[in-house]
Amino acid sequence: MTKKKVQIWNGNVRDAALSILLAVDKNQAYSNLLLHQTIEKYKIDPKDRALLTEITYGTLQHKFTLDYFLEPFIRGKVDLWVRWLLRLSLYQMEYLSRIPAHAAVNEAVEIAKRRGHQGIASMVNGVLRSILRKGVRSVDEIKDPIERLSIETSHPQWLVARWVEFYGFDHTSEMLRENNVPPVQTVRVNTTKTTVDEVLALLEEDGVKAEQSDIIPECIYLTNGQASRTEAFKKGFITIQDESSMLPANVLNPQPGWRVLDMCAAPGGKTTHMAEKMNNNGSILATDLHPHKLDLIDENVERLGLEIIQTAPIDGRKAASFLQEESFDAVLVDAPCSGLGVMRRKPDIKYTKREEDLESLHSIQLELLENAVKVLKPGGRLVYSTCTVDKVENEGTVNDFLTTHPEMELVPIEHLPTQLIEKQQNGMLQVFPQDFGSDGFFVAAFCKKSV
């Protein structure tokens, strides 16, 4: 059968969502990037943009659950695009109360006709209408608690079992459910240019509802609108950044006049945050393995009006070969990691990561820290951070690092609100998605002992 060429945007939100989901599955593309590119390229209006985002992320987030619901109603093998169409349609029927079920069915049938033929459309119609009549089966039919939690929250079983072992069943269950809740949009105020109150006033003028966080003072929550389209963003008054990723710069607490190294800097959120903390006084070298990603940092730096940041294409695992020994007052190693703390923003991560990936990342993280020590001055401060909640990548990396580096001392987490400081254990802070509705994140701080 000749495949029909399908446009990613023809004015139909569900068709566009289906195209994005297929690209994520076939090409291992990132859902958040594809979604952003689709919205920007086709200038999709706010109403359609919200629905497109919701049904794309929602379908991805609940994929295992949707397949469990669909299984009794599907006979034989179906094409990949048909399965995604069924998932997409069932997501709307089961999870979105404002969309009438019959409308979701009718739309699915029309898409099936356009992309396939009448036979496929009849099958899609039959499956979805059978579900409407009979309803979906309960996950309570699954006897094994790990498997049931895996299907119910749509996370791979190996990951559920791993986290239950680390954190217990109830804590893991809470985290997995939170991963399926859409994130709040947050921005960071550029304190070298403006104040939180001025930004809140500007956002209000743009019709954006916003409020200051009670966790990170320079963080603002947005409950509507798009931050990148606001006057505050255009003026360089704000940076789009999750609240959890504002932790490392606060914990490092770089002072004006310091020389700072950001070893894995792109796209520059933490780099620019540190420059703001330093009141644009001192110097920051921002390096990254991928030269093209440095352009993102340069764009951010220019928009924010920061003058102390330089970029260089350096692999952090070889940084000590390129940089002067013991020449930096502080180093930030925001290490490559599994990203298991940001699954609510990138739900496709759940389905692409493998358990063996975590061990290889652990080795890379140790290499980065090894190089960071060499370029850090005696008495200097080192912060290690990740956007994961995995113990091997976090506590495991810290403990292995300390074993081989007696000159490095783990120091208490400071310069954060009391509620976060009290969460640290053995000088390490693990933030979970359910703690204050942000990404899962880990931070540890070290000091290099003076000889």
C-alpha angles and dihedrals in degrees: 000000000000112000117234118233108239126200115228090225124028097148092279114115096198092049090052091048090051091052091051093048091050092050090050091051099041101036102028086239119167112257095212093053094045091048092050092046092050093049093047098041096050096033091230112199119248096256094053091039092059093049093045091052093046098049094041095050094035094054091048093045093052100036097124092046092049091050090051090052093046099045099085091050101049121082120193129346122325129195117262094247091051092052091051090048090053091048091048093050095044090050089059092046096049105032108027113067095182094063112076110235093229090055091054090050094048092048091050091052092051092049090049090054093049095046099034133001142281093279092058091044090054092050092049090048091049095049096047095044090049088055090050090054100041104026126221125294122256122254086224086082087074106089101192107082095212093049091044092052090046093055096038094054097027099237124135113268095235090057094047091051091047094051094043087056091049101040110012130254101280096047091047092048090053092050095048092051091048089053088066094054114096112250124247114247110247134184135189121229117234098231093190089069109027149352134260091249093053091050092048089052092049092049091050089054088054090052093251119140110222143158137188118257119244090211105054111022095212092051123098127192118221117203097184141009130042116283095211091060096054128104089237090060094046091052092052093246095127142032123206105239137142113252094238092057088058088068100080096058091047092049093046089047096192113203129222110275096026124131107230134186122207102193101189099025111155130144086020106231095129093037093058091042090057091049089053090048088053090050089239090295122123128019137290125192109203114196133180137176092233114063094201090059090060087071088067090056092048091051091051092046092052094047092049094046095235118157107182100070124098124179131214133176099239128148104232090218087066099033094117090061092059104033132064115265116255093358103128128080091206139009129200117203105188090175132210106260144163091275091224090147095062100052094121088063095038107028092171088073089075092064102039104047120091129199092244090058090069094061094052090049090051089059092050091049091054091049090054093050090047090058093042091059092054095055095040119100120237105270089024125137126240125190123194117195140168137179093230136094096211116124095213093056093042118029091016093056093045094050094046090048093051091048091062098036113056089168089068120079126196108232129197119272109255141166093056133103115282093250090063097039088055090055094062118107121200090347094307126111120209114184117194125204091248094053097082105342096269134112122295107262142171130206133179128173128208136186124209108230116238114240 
